[in-house]
Amino acid sequence: MSFRGDEDRPTDTSRNSLVAASVWPMKPKAVVGRLQLPTGIQLAYLARGSDQAMPVLLLHAWGESRRAFDRLVALLPGTVPLMALDQRGHGDADVPDTGYSLAHFAGDVEAFMDVTGLSSAILVGVSSGGYVAQQVAVNSPHRVAGLVLIGSPRTLQGRPPFADEVETLLDPVPESWVREALTWFPTFHDVPQAYIEDRVRDGARIPAHVWRETFAGLCAAAPPTDIGTITAPTLIIWGGRDELLSREHQEALASAITGSKLVTYQDAGHLVMWEQPERLARDLTTFFQALAPRPKPAS
């Protein structure tokens, strides 16, 4: 299954469009649409599945798009209702001049749930997408039925070694720069070259100010687990060879979320979803099934 290329881009760009098919109930076959949010942002999303199970919202990492989930979506059971969002400034979402704080990104997710009528959902966040998911879980605990954090930070405060690279970035963002930036996160399993090239194109489409301001906004934010409590059942997945997030960092995240489970993929780096989508799909499916409502016994 692939949703890559121009053929999957929303064609209806009217401000109030709910796109080609109704958003809910979702369709067994994936559809790509576009929604206007009350936060002022219009974003694109992919939806697949039915309304017979708890919906899952997929939140991509900084510098990517909803298309980063292509391989994972293809491996998850068709009965799992999925929505993968393009976050502001990324993919086919609107690109405002300002508004790239953690609060803005979390606000878009909550607004998306409002517009689509989702009272609650399981949030799956990759890297910084997991940081956004944590903020939503703190803001609106009643709306987060489960949380999966994949290579997600507990905090982004501080100055990572690649900060200078990002802060001096100018338009147009060259594909060569994005390709070089990917070397900041080494991989230890084969990743299809076509998938990597898709991620390079994702990054090159993002204006330099979005790269810079998203990075600054995430790093400036107070860590969600410092300012609130996450009560949702939480699965934390971390690559044992992650050079960005240490084991101590991930253990601190697990300690900050009572009852969470930390699973280590020993031979993976920071880009767990890129490297081991098959294992990740199995672990996610098990987690989703554990959260499914159990049938009431016959009286």
Secondary structure, 3 states (H helix, E strand, C coil): CCCCCHHHCCCCCCCCCCCCCCCCCCCCCCEEEEEECCCCCEEEEEEECCCCCCCEEEECCCCCCHHHHHHHHHHCCCCCCEEEECCCCCCCCCCCCCCCCHHHHHHHHHHHHHHHCCCCEEEEEECHHHHHHHHHHHHCHHHEEEEEEECCCCCCCCCCCCHHHHHCCCCCCCHHHHHHHHHHCCCCCCCCHHHHHHHHHHHHHCCHHHHHHHHHHHHHCCCHHHHCCCCCCEEEEEECCCCCCCHHHHHHHHHHCCCCEEEEECCCCCCHHHHCHHHHHHHHHHHHHHHCCCCCCCC
